[in-house]
């Protein structure tokens, strides 16, 4: 992926992401990745000339452990990593993708099958621009990086609903006004959501 070195350099402008990538071995979880919003939002911040952590609510770390699907284990991993990386200046959100199917229907009203890996989960993230993951020496972007680098928000309709997509897009566009939000009913063409 030609854009990868530039993208990784951009991500490292965010001190929290740089620190996580530098000490990623401390995460010590199977199939672990830094994913989604904080990555895309760091790119958007640079494109808007904003501070690297502007608008970032948290940093998502996902992992895939089918051998322990308990909420308690997930919470313990999150507490451990929040303690270890306590000086990042950003809240960590740690989720086991092997257990998402256990709570997804209750939260979003739609059942999904179990994910076989973290990369499979990334491919279902709500937008093509945020369906990305990074770890030292590796990068995954199932839809490429064109939308991300073009500041374009396009729905990935695998599991997200129109309402969730619209809410995310509205929040993001308020924080990063140069974003182009593709309409839910016409994600490949021109138009705006909402």
N, C-alpha and C positions, 0 to 999 in steps of 0.2 A: 504494500500500500504506500504509494508515493508520498502522501500527506503525513504519514506516521511520524517521521522525525520532527517536523514542524509542530505537529499536534502535541507530541510528548513534551517538547520544549515549552509550549504554551501552558500545558498542565502544570509544569514545574514552576511557573510564575506564581502559582497559588502556594503559599508557604505550607499550608496544611497538607495539600496533596504531595508536595515535594517531600515533606517529612514522612508521610505514610509510605511513599515509594522507596525512600532511602532505607527505611527500617521494616520493610514489608515482611521479612522473615518472622517478625514478632507476632504477626497475625496468626500464623501456625494453625490454619484451618484448611480442610481439603477443598480443592477447586475454588480457591478464594480469589475475588476480583474487587477492585474499586470500580463502581459503576454509576451510570445514569446522570442525574441532575448536576451534581457538583462538577463533573467533568465538562458537560455541555455548557454549564453556566460560567465556568472559568473561561472557556473560549468566547462566549458572548460578552463577558466582562472586558476581555482584551479588545474585542472588536468595537465596543462602545467607549473605550477609554476609561473604564471604571476600575476601582480597586478589585484585586483578584477574588476577594471573598464577598463582594457585593451580592445581596439577594440569596445567598446560599444558606438554606435552612439546616442542612446536615450533609454528611458524607456517607454514602451508602457503601457498605462492604457486604458482599454476598459470598456464600460458600455453599457447598453441596455435600451433605452428610446423611445418606439414607440409613445409616446404622443408628442414629439417634434423632428421632423426629419429635422429641419433647420440646415444649415451649421453655421448660426450665433450663435445658442445655443451651438453647439459643440465647436466653436471657443471661446466663452465666458467661457465655462467650462475649456478649455485648458489654457486660459489666467489666470483664477483664480488659477488653480492648479500650474501653473508655478510661479506665484507670491508667493503663500503660501509656496511652496517647493523650493524657489529660491536658497537656499544654498546647494542643493544636489550635485552640480558639474556635473549634467547630465540633458540633455534636456528631458522634458516630451512630449510625443506624446499621445494625448487624443482623442479617436474616439468612436462615438456612433455606435455600431454594428447594430442597428435597421435601420440605413440609408445607409449602405454600398452598398446595391443593387441599390441605386440611382445614384452612380458614378462609380461603378465597371466596367460596360461595356465601358464607355467612356475612362477609364484609361487602361483597360486590354483587351478590344475587345471581351468580353464575358459577357452575361447577367447572373445574379445569382438571385435566389429567396430571399426574405427578410429572415433574420435570426430571429427565434423566441426567442432567448436568447443569452447571451454572450457565454455560453458553446457550443451552436450549432456553433457559429462563430469559436471558438477555434478548433473545430473538422475539420475545413477546412483550417487551417493554412498550409503553404507550405511544411513543413517537419514534420515527426513524432517526431523528437527531440525538435522542437520549438512549437509544439502544446501543450502548457502547460499554466496554469494560477494559480496564488496564491493570496490569501487574508488571513488575520489573521484567523487561525482556519480552513481553507479550501484549498484544492488543487485539481486541475483537470488536468488530462492527458489522453485524450481519447485513446491514443495508448500506454499507460504505460510510464515507464521511462527507459526501457532497452536501447533503442537507445541513449537517452541522456547520460546516465551514461557510455555507451560503446563508446562514442565519435563517433557515427555513424550517418551520414546524409542520410536519406531515403526520397524520395519524397512522399508527400501526394497528390495524383493526383486529389483530389476532384474538385479543381478549379485552381490550379497553372498550368502555362504553362511550357513546357520543357525549354524555354529560360530564364524565370524568375528563375526557379530552378537552372539552370546551373550558372547564374550570382551570385546568393546568395552563392551557394556551392563554387564557385571559390574565392569569397571574403573571406569567412569564412576559407577556407583551407589555404589561404595565411597568415591569422592571427593566425590560430590554426593548425599547420601542422600535428598534431597527429590525426586529424579527418579522418575518413574513409568515403568517399563519394560514395554512391551507385549509379550506373548508372540509368539514367531515364528509359531505356528500360529493365532493369533487377533489379528492386529495392529490390527483395527478395533474390537475389543471389550475387555472387561476381562480382566485376567490379567497375570501377570508372567513374564518370561523366566526360563529356568533350570530 
